[in-house]
Amino acid sequence: MNHVVLHDVRAGFFLMVGLTMLAFICAIAALSTVMHPPRWADRKLAQF
């Protein structure tokens, strides 16, 4: 492979890795928003 093709392949690889990491971070943020635990101020105290 010549230099230009190798550079394009490497750039595409890093672009895909970056977009995959961004999608993963967004998925984690969405899940943590949907499945967030109650805040300490909103917790009900255990009544014994």
Buried (B, 14 or more C-beta within 10 A) or exposed (E): EEEEEEEEEEEEEEEEEEEEEEEEEEEEEEEEEEEEEEEEEEEEEEEE
